[in-house]
């Protein structure tokens, strides 16, 4: 009682686009950010009605090639952890 386990999955799709508007309509893919599809997974455990929270997250767990708005490759798979303690009365 007072504890809760939450599993969250989300994904993000980005359709390819040109990052210079002057390249729109050309057949060249030199200035194009490619299609991207990433998957993220997080697990959160809340203890004593929210006084303590433990969270872990894996972003891009399929290790897809992802790019920013200027077609520079982002880092691959990443892991995050968080511990939260609430002080004071509720």
N, CA, C and O atoms as a Tinker XYZ file with bonds, in Angstrom:
   360  protein
     1  N      0.842000   -1.185000    0.000000    73     2
     2  CA     0.000000    0.000000    0.000000    64     1     3
     3  C      0.890000    1.252000    0.000000    63     2     4     5
     4  O      1.852000    1.336000    0.764000    81     3
     5  N      0.564000    2.208000   -0.852000    73     3     6
     6  CA     1.343000    3.441000   -0.938000    64     5     7
     7  C      2.522000    3.357000   -1.894000    63     6     8     9
     8  O      3.211000    4.355000   -2.102000    81     7
     9  N      2.773000    2.181000   -2.486000    73     7    10
    10  CA     3.863000    2.016000   -3.460000    64     9    11
    11  C      3.274000    1.860000   -4.852000    63    10    12    13
    12  O      2.180000    1.322000   -5.022000    81    11
    13  N      4.014000    2.339000   -5.846000    73    11    14
    14  CA     3.521000    2.223000   -7.219000    64    13    15
    15  C      4.699000    2.031000   -8.166000    63    14    16    17
    16  O      5.710000    2.727000   -8.076000    81    15
    17  N      4.548000    1.072000   -9.075000    73    15    18
    18  CA     5.547000    0.801000  -10.103000    64    17    19
    19  C      4.958000    1.218000  -11.450000    63    18    20    21
    20  O      3.848000    0.816000  -11.798000    81    19
    21  N      5.699000    2.019000  -12.200000    73    19    22
    22  CA     5.217000    2.518000  -13.488000    64    21    23
    23  C      6.241000    2.200000  -14.567000    63    22    24    25
    24  O      7.421000    2.524000  -14.432000    81    23
    25  N      5.786000    1.570000  -15.630000    73    23    26
    26  CA     6.607000    1.284000  -16.800000    64    25    27
    27  C      6.063000    2.120000  -17.952000    63    26    28    29
    28  O      4.868000    2.080000  -18.246000    81    27
    29  N      6.939000    2.873000  -18.599000    73    27    30
    30  CA     6.511000    3.759000  -19.683000    64    29    31
    31  C      7.336000    3.487000  -20.932000    63    30    32    33
    32  O      8.563000    3.404000  -20.875000    81    31
    33  N      6.648000    3.350000  -22.060000    73    31    34
    34  CA     7.302000    3.194000  -23.354000    64    33    35
    35  C      6.809000    4.323000  -24.246000    63    34    36    37
    36  O      5.613000    4.611000  -24.290000    81    35
    37  N      7.724000    4.957000  -24.948000    73    35    38
    38  CA     7.308000    5.943000  -25.944000    64    37    39
    39  C      8.267000    5.875000  -27.123000    63    38    40    41
    40  O      9.382000    5.364000  -27.019000    81    39
    41  N      7.803000    6.401000  -28.234000    73    39    42
    42  CA     8.641000    6.449000  -29.424000    64    41    43
    43  C      8.450000    7.786000  -30.118000    63    42    44    45
    44  O      7.503000    8.525000  -29.847000    81    43
    45  N      9.367000    8.069000  -31.010000    73    43    46
    46  CA     9.309000    9.334000  -31.735000    64    45    47
    47  C      9.702000    9.076000  -33.185000    63    46    48    49
    48  O     10.746000    8.488000  -33.468000    81    47
    49  N      8.850000    9.524000  -34.092000    73    47    50
    50  CA     9.136000    9.411000  -35.519000    64    49    51
    51  C      9.368000   10.805000  -36.082000    63    50    52    53
    52  O      8.629000   11.744000  -35.785000    81    51
    53  N     10.395000   10.919000  -36.890000    73    51    54
    54  CA    10.692000   12.178000  -37.564000    64    53    55
    55  C     10.847000   11.886000  -39.044000    63    54    56    57
    56  O     11.706000   11.098000  -39.440000    81    55
    57  N     10.023000   12.515000  -39.857000    73    55    58
    58  CA    10.103000   12.339000  -41.306000    64    57    59
    59  C     11.254000   13.185000  -41.834000    63    58    60    61
    60  O     11.519000   14.266000  -41.310000    81    59
    61  N     11.932000   12.708000  -42.855000    73    59    62
    62  CA    13.089000   13.419000  -43.389000    64    61    63
    63  C     12.707000   14.840000  -43.826000    63    62    64    65
    64  O     11.567000   15.110000  -44.203000    81    63
    65  N     13.691000   15.727000  -43.762000    73    63    66
    66  CA    13.463000   17.105000  -44.201000    64    65    67
    67  C     14.793000   17.733000  -44.603000    63    66    68    69
    68  O     15.860000   17.294000  -44.174000    81    67
    69  N     14.707000   18.763000  -45.431000    73    67    70
    70  CA    15.887000   19.540000  -45.815000    64    69    71
    71  C     16.110000   20.612000  -44.764000    63    70    72    73
    72  O     15.159000   21.245000  -44.306000    81    71
    73  N     17.362000   20.818000  -44.382000    73    71    74
    74  CA    17.598000   21.870000  -43.398000    64    73    75
    75  C     17.996000   23.197000  -44.012000    63    74    76    77
    76  O     18.266000   24.155000  -43.288000    81    75
    77  N     18.036000   23.269000  -45.315000    73    75    78
    78  CA    18.130000   24.547000  -46.020000    64    77    79
    79  C     16.938000   24.619000  -46.957000    63    78    80    81
    80  O     16.785000   23.750000  -47.815000    81    79
    81  N     16.096000   25.621000  -46.819000    73    79    82
    82  CA    14.888000   25.700000  -47.637000    64    81    83
    83  C     15.215000   25.844000  -49.124000    63    82    84    85
    84  O     14.381000   25.508000  -49.965000    81    83
    85  N     16.387000   26.326000  -49.463000    73    83    86
    86  CA    16.751000   26.475000  -50.875000    64    85    87
    87  C     16.958000   25.120000  -51.548000    63    86    88    89
    88  O     17.002000   25.059000  -52.777000    81    87
    89  N     17.088000   24.025000  -50.783000    73    87    90
    90  CA    17.296000   22.697000  -51.342000    64    89    91
    91  C     15.980000   21.980000  -51.641000    63    90    92    93
    92  O     15.985000   20.919000  -52.265000    81    91
    93  N     14.857000   22.544000  -51.203000    73    91    94
    94  CA    13.557000   21.910000  -51.435000    64    93    95
    95  C     13.300000   21.869000  -52.937000    63    94    96    97
    96  O     13.458000   22.879000  -53.624000    81    95
    97  N     12.909000   20.721000  -53.442000    73    95    98
    98  CA    12.626000   20.563000  -54.856000    64    97    99
    99  C     13.795000   20.037000  -55.662000    63    98   100   101
   100  O     13.643000   19.744000  -56.848000    81    99
   101  N     14.962000   19.912000  -55.043000    73    99   102
   102  CA    16.104000   19.349000  -55.761000    64   101   103
   103  C     16.127000   17.840000  -55.577000    63   102   104   105
   104  O     15.480000   17.314000  -54.670000    81   103
   105  N     16.845000   17.160000  -56.405000    73   103   106
   106  CA    16.968000   15.708000  -56.312000    64   105   107
   107  C     18.146000   15.277000  -55.446000    63   106   108   109
   108  O     18.346000   14.082000  -55.230000    81   107
   109  N     18.907000   16.205000  -54.961000    73   107   110
   110  CA    20.096000   15.876000  -54.177000    64   109   111
   111  C     19.734000   15.748000  -52.714000    63   110   112   113
   112  O     18.938000   16.525000  -52.187000    81   111
   113  N     20.323000   14.764000  -52.064000    73   111   114
   114  CA    20.068000   14.520000  -50.643000    64   113   115
   115  C     21.198000   15.029000  -49.756000    63   114   116   117
   116  O     21.344000   14.588000  -48.616000    81   115
   117  N     21.995000   15.954000  -50.278000    73   115   118
   118  CA    23.148000   16.450000  -49.520000    64   117   119
   119  C     22.756000   17.145000  -48.225000    63   118   120   121
   120  O     23.462000   17.024000  -47.223000    81   119
   121  N     21.671000   17.851000  -48.229000    73   119   122
   122  CA    21.283000   18.659000  -47.080000    64   121   123
   123  C     20.003000   18.138000  -46.449000    63   122   124   125
   124  O     19.124000   18.916000  -46.078000    81   123
   125  N     19.900000   16.831000  -46.328000    73   123   126
   126  CA    18.678000   16.232000  -45.808000    64   125   127
   127  C     18.947000   15.529000  -44.481000    63   126   128   129
   128  O     19.932000   14.804000  -44.337000    81   127
   129  N     18.065000   15.752000  -43.522000    73   127   130
   130  CA    18.074000   14.990000  -42.274000    64   129   131
   131  C     17.191000   13.773000  -42.542000    63   130   132   133
   132  O     16.029000   13.940000  -42.910000    81   131
   133  N     17.710000   12.540000  -42.368000    73   131   134
   134  CA    16.954000   11.339000  -42.752000    64   133   135
   135  C     15.816000   11.006000  -41.791000    63   134   136   137
   136  O     15.714000   11.576000  -40.705000    81   135
   137  N     14.954000   10.064000  -42.216000    73   135   138
   138  CA    13.897000    9.553000  -41.334000    64   137   139
   139  C     14.521000    8.981000  -40.069000    63   138   140   141
   140  O     15.607000    8.403000  -40.095000    81   139
   141  N     13.802000    9.158000  -38.951000    73   139   142
   142  CA    14.293000    8.656000  -37.679000    64   141   143
   143  C     13.131000    8.076000  -36.886000    63   142   144   145
   144  O     12.018000    8.601000  -36.926000    81   143
   145  N     13.397000    6.987000  -36.163000    73   143   146
   146  CA    12.383000    6.369000  -35.318000    64   145   147
   147  C     13.081000    5.848000  -34.069000    63   146   148   149
   148  O     13.820000    4.866000  -34.133000    81   147
   149  N     12.852000    6.498000  -32.943000    73   147   150
   150  CA    13.534000    6.114000  -31.708000    64   149   151
   151  C     12.537000    5.547000  -30.699000    63   150   152   153
   152  O     11.350000    5.871000  -30.721000    81   151
   153  N     13.054000    4.692000  -29.814000    73   151   154
   154  CA    12.247000    4.039000  -28.786000    64   153   155
   155  C     12.866000    4.342000  -27.425000    63   154   156   157
   156  O     14.083000    4.253000  -27.257000    81   155
   157  N     12.027000    4.698000  -26.454000    73   155   158
   158  CA    12.481000    5.008000  -25.104000    64   157   159
   159  C     11.695000    4.176000  -24.098000    63   158   160   161
   160  O     10.524000    3.865000  -24.315000    81   159
   161  N     12.345000    3.823000  -23.004000    73   159   162
   162  CA    11.726000    2.997000  -21.986000    64   161   163
   163  C     12.126000    3.548000  -20.624000    63   162   164   165
   164  O     13.298000    3.847000  -20.396000    81   163
   165  N     11.154000    3.686000  -19.709000    73   163   166
   166  CA    11.477000    4.147000  -18.361000    64   165   167
   167  C     10.705000    3.331000  -17.334000    63   166   168   169
   168  O      9.603000    2.848000  -17.595000    81   167
   169  N     11.308000    3.191000  -16.168000    73   167   170
   170  CA    10.735000    2.451000  -15.060000    64   169   171
   171  C     10.850000    3.326000  -13.826000    63   170   172   173
   172  O     11.934000    3.811000  -13.501000    81   171
   173  N      9.741000    3.529000  -13.142000    73   171   174
   174  CA     9.715000    4.397000  -11.972000    64   173   175
   175  C      9.021000    3.672000  -10.821000    63   174   176   177
   176  O      7.976000    3.047000  -11.006000    81   175
   177  N      9.611000    3.762000   -9.640000    73   175   178
   178  CA     9.044000    3.121000   -8.458000    64   177   179
   179  C      8.855000    4.174000   -7.382000    63   178   180   181
   180  O      9.816000    4.829000   -6.980000    81   179
   181  N      7.643000    4.340000   -6.919000    73   179   182
   182  CA     7.295000    5.312000   -5.892000    64   181   183
   183  C      7.031000    4.567000   -4.583000    63   182   184   185
   184  O      6.274000    3.597000   -4.555000    81   183
   185  N      7.660000    5.029000   -3.498000    73   183   186
   186  CA     7.556000    4.373000   -2.205000    64   185   187
   187  C      6.962000    5.345000   -1.185000    63   186   188   189
   188  O      7.239000    6.544000   -1.219000    81   187
   189  N      6.148000    4.816000   -0.284000    73   187   190
   190  CA     5.520000    5.584000    0.806000    64   189   191
   191  C      4.736000    6.773000    0.284000    63   190   192   193
   192  O      4.898000    7.892000    0.771000    81   191
   193  N      3.890000    6.537000   -0.702000    73   191   194
   194  CA     2.996000    7.577000   -1.211000    64   193   195
   195  C      3.696000    8.734000   -1.887000    63   194   196   197
   196  O      3.147000    9.834000   -1.928000    81   195
   197  N      4.879000    8.529000   -2.413000    73   195   198
   198  CA     5.580000    9.583000   -3.145000    64   197   199
   199  C      6.724000   10.215000   -2.386000    63   198   200   201
   200  O      7.382000   11.113000   -2.913000    81   199
   201  N      6.990000    9.772000   -1.145000    73   199   202
   202  CA     8.110000   10.340000   -0.392000    64   201   203
   203  C      9.448000    9.989000   -1.045000    63   202   204   205
   204  O     10.366000   10.808000   -1.062000    81   203
   205  N      9.555000    8.781000   -1.579000    73   203   206
   206  CA    10.770000    8.339000   -2.256000    64   205   207
   207  C     10.415000    7.896000   -3.679000    63   206   208   209
   208  O      9.439000    7.177000   -3.891000    81   207
   209  N     11.204000    8.327000   -4.625000    73   207   210
   210  CA    11.024000    7.910000   -6.020000    64   209   211
   211  C     12.366000    7.460000   -6.575000    63   210   212   213
   212  O     13.389000    8.115000   -6.375000    81   211
   213  N     12.346000    6.331000   -7.276000    73   211   214
   214  CA    13.522000    5.829000   -7.970000    64   213   215
   215  C     13.121000    5.640000   -9.426000    63   214   216   217
   216  O     12.128000    4.973000   -9.717000    81   215
   217  N     13.888000    6.224000  -10.338000    73   215   218
   218  CA    13.572000    6.129000  -11.767000    64   217   219
   219  C     14.819000    5.759000  -12.552000    63   218   220   221
   220  O     15.918000    6.232000  -12.267000    81   219
   221  N     14.624000    4.904000  -13.546000    73   219   222
   222  CA    15.682000    4.595000  -14.514000    64   221   223
   223  C     15.073000    4.728000  -15.902000    63   222   224   225
   224  O     13.897000    4.433000  -16.114000    81   223
   225  N     15.889000    5.174000  -16.831000    73   223   226
   226  CA    15.396000    5.411000  -18.182000    64   225   227
   227  C     16.452000    5.004000  -19.195000    63   226   228   229
   228  O     17.646000    5.216000  -18.981000    81   227
   229  N     16.011000    4.422000  -20.289000    73   227   230
   230  CA    16.885000    4.103000  -21.418000    64   229   231
   231  C     16.311000    4.806000  -22.644000    63   230   232   233
   232  O     15.193000    4.520000  -23.071000    81   231
   233  N     17.077000    5.714000  -23.194000    73   231   234
   234  CA    16.657000    6.415000  -24.406000    64   233   235
   235  C     17.319000    5.770000  -25.611000    63   234   236   237
   236  O     18.498000    5.418000  -25.580000    81   235
   237  N     16.542000    5.623000  -26.667000    73   235   238
   238  CA    17.018000    5.020000  -27.915000    64   237   239
   239  C     17.561000    3.612000  -27.654000    63   238   240   241
   240  O     18.682000    3.289000  -28.048000    81   239
   241  N     16.759000    2.781000  -26.990000    73   239   242
   242  CA    17.253000    1.458000  -26.595000    64   241   243
   243  C     17.493000    0.522000  -27.773000    63   242   244   245
   244  O     18.141000   -0.510000  -27.593000    81   243
   245  N     17.007000    0.830000  -28.959000    73   243   246
   246  CA    17.320000    0.029000  -30.144000    64   245   247
   247  C     18.580000    0.529000  -30.848000    63   246   248   249
   248  O     18.998000   -0.034000  -31.859000    81   247
   249  N     19.179000    1.587000  -30.310000    73   247   250
   250  CA    20.441000    2.151000  -30.807000    64   249   251
   251  C     20.365000    2.556000  -32.275000    63   250   252   253
   252  O     21.282000    2.281000  -33.049000    81   251
   253  N     19.269000    3.211000  -32.657000    73   251   254
   254  CA    19.105000    3.718000  -34.030000    64   253   255
   255  C     20.027000    4.913000  -34.247000    63   254   256   257
   256  O     20.439000    5.571000  -33.292000    81   255
   257  N     20.345000    5.185000  -35.500000    73   255   258
   258  CA    21.114000    6.381000  -35.825000    64   257   259
   259  C     20.160000    7.564000  -35.821000    63   258   260   261
   260  O     19.228000    7.623000  -36.623000    81   259
   261  N     20.395000    8.501000  -34.921000    73   259   262
   262  CA    19.563000    9.699000  -34.798000    64   261   263
   263  C     20.409000   10.922000  -35.102000    63   262   264   265
   264  O     21.610000   10.948000  -34.831000    81   263
   265  N     19.762000   11.942000  -35.671000    73   263   266
   266  CA    20.465000   13.154000  -36.085000    64   265   267
   267  C     19.740000   14.373000  -35.556000    63   266   268   269
   268  O     18.528000   14.348000  -35.342000    81   267
   269  N     20.501000   15.449000  -35.344000    73   267   270
   270  CA    19.866000   16.697000  -34.933000    64   269   271
   271  C     19.430000   17.478000  -36.173000    63   270   272   273
   272  O     19.478000   16.954000  -37.286000    81   271
   273  N     19.010000   18.715000  -35.985000    73   271   274
   274  CA    18.466000   19.511000  -37.089000    64   273   275
   275  C     19.496000   19.854000  -38.160000    63   274   276   277
   276  O     19.125000   20.277000  -39.255000    81   275
   277  N     20.778000   19.679000  -37.866000    73   275   278
   278  CA    21.806000   19.989000  -38.852000    64   277   279
   279  C     22.498000   18.726000  -39.344000    63   278   280   281
   280  O     23.629000   18.778000  -39.827000    81   279
   281  N     21.817000   17.596000  -39.221000    73   279   282
   282  CA    22.274000   16.301000  -39.722000    64   281   283
   283  C     23.554000   15.820000  -39.048000    63   282   284   285
   284  O     24.296000   15.025000  -39.625000    81   283
   285  N     23.818000   16.293000  -37.834000    73   283   286
   286  CA    24.935000   15.789000  -37.041000    64   285   287
   287  C     24.416000   14.639000  -36.201000    63   286   288   289
   288  O     23.363000   14.747000  -35.571000    81   287
   289  N     25.149000   13.545000  -36.190000    73   287   290
   290  CA    24.665000   12.361000  -35.486000    64   289   291
   291  C     24.669000   12.594000  -33.977000    63   290   292   293
   292  O     25.638000   13.102000  -33.413000    81   291
   293  N     23.552000   12.207000  -33.331000    73   291   294
   294  CA    23.439000   12.287000  -31.875000    64   293   295
   295  C     24.091000   11.057000  -31.259000    63   294   296   297
   296  O     24.403000   10.085000  -31.948000    81   295
   297  N     24.289000   11.121000  -29.956000    73   295   298
   298  CA    24.819000    9.963000  -29.240000    64   297   299
   299  C     23.834000    8.809000  -29.359000    63   298   300   301
   300  O     22.640000    9.033000  -29.556000    81   299
   301  N     24.319000    7.583000  -29.242000    73   299   302
   302  CA    23.461000    6.401000  -29.371000    64   301   303
   303  C     22.639000    6.161000  -28.123000    63   302   304   305
   304  O     22.069000    7.093000  -27.556000    81   303
   305  N     22.578000    4.929000  -27.703000    73   303   306
   306  CA    21.808000    4.521000  -26.535000    64   305   307
   307  C     22.315000    5.249000  -25.300000    63   306   308   309
   308  O     23.524000    5.400000  -25.120000    81   307
   309  N     21.393000    5.702000  -24.444000    73   307   310
   310  CA    21.772000    6.420000  -23.230000    64   309   311
   311  C     20.945000    5.920000  -22.053000    63   310   312   313
   312  O     19.772000    5.582000  -22.205000    81   311
   313  N     21.571000    5.875000  -20.872000    73   311   314
   314  CA    20.906000    5.435000  -19.651000    64   313   315
   315  C     20.934000    6.560000  -18.622000    63   314   316   317
   316  O     21.936000    7.262000  -18.481000    81   315
   317  N     19.823000    6.722000  -17.905000    73   315   318
   318  CA    19.705000    7.754000  -16.884000    64   317   319
   319  C     19.103000    7.143000  -15.624000    63   318   320   321
   320  O     18.326000    6.191000  -15.698000    81   319
   321  N     19.460000    7.685000  -14.484000    73   319   322
   322  CA    18.879000    7.260000  -13.226000    64   321   323
   323  C     18.592000    8.466000  -12.364000    63   322   324   325
   324  O     19.288000    9.478000  -12.450000    81   323
   325  N     17.559000    8.365000  -11.525000    73   323   326
   326  CA    17.202000    9.497000  -10.676000    64   325   327
   327  C     16.648000    8.958000   -9.360000    63   326   328   329
   328  O     15.862000    8.012000   -9.343000    81   327
   329  N     17.065000    9.567000   -8.274000    73   327   330
   330  CA    16.549000    9.263000   -6.947000    64   329   331
   331  C     16.004000   10.553000   -6.373000    63   330   332   333
   332  O     16.704000   11.566000   -6.351000    81   331
   333  N     14.762000   10.533000   -5.905000    73   331   334
   334  CA    14.143000   11.741000   -5.338000    64   333   335
   335  C     13.620000   11.415000   -3.949000    63   334   336   337
   336  O     12.955000   10.401000   -3.736000    81   335
   337  N     13.939000   12.308000   -3.001000    73   335   338
   338  CA    13.436000   12.195000   -1.630000    64   337   339
   339  C     12.721000   13.490000   -1.311000    63   338   340   341
   340  O     13.293000   14.572000   -1.446000    81   339
   341  N     11.463000   13.383000   -0.883000    73   339   342
   342  CA    10.682000   14.571000   -0.534000    64   341   343
   343  C     10.792000   14.814000    0.967000    63   342   344   345
   344  O     10.458000   13.940000    1.767000    81   343
   345  N     11.260000   15.998000    1.346000    73   343   346
   346  CA    11.353000   16.371000    2.753000    64   345   347
   347  C     10.147000   17.198000    3.144000    63   346   348   349
   348  O      9.581000   17.901000    2.306000    81   347
   349  N      9.751000   17.128000    4.384000    73   347   350
   350  CA     8.611000   17.901000    4.847000    64   349   351
   351  C      7.353000   17.069000    4.869000    63   350   352   353
   352  O      7.324000   15.958000    4.340000    81   351
   353  N      6.323000   17.599000    5.475000    73   351   354
   354  CA     5.037000   16.890000    5.589000    64   353   355
   355  C      4.199000   17.021000    4.360000    63   354   356   357
   356  O      4.354000   17.949000    3.567000    81   355
   357  N      3.298000   16.067000    4.212000    73   355   358
   358  CA     2.368000   16.082000    3.077000    64   357   359
   359  C      0.971000   16.165000    3.601000    63   358   360
   360  O      0.020000   16.191000    2.820000    81   359
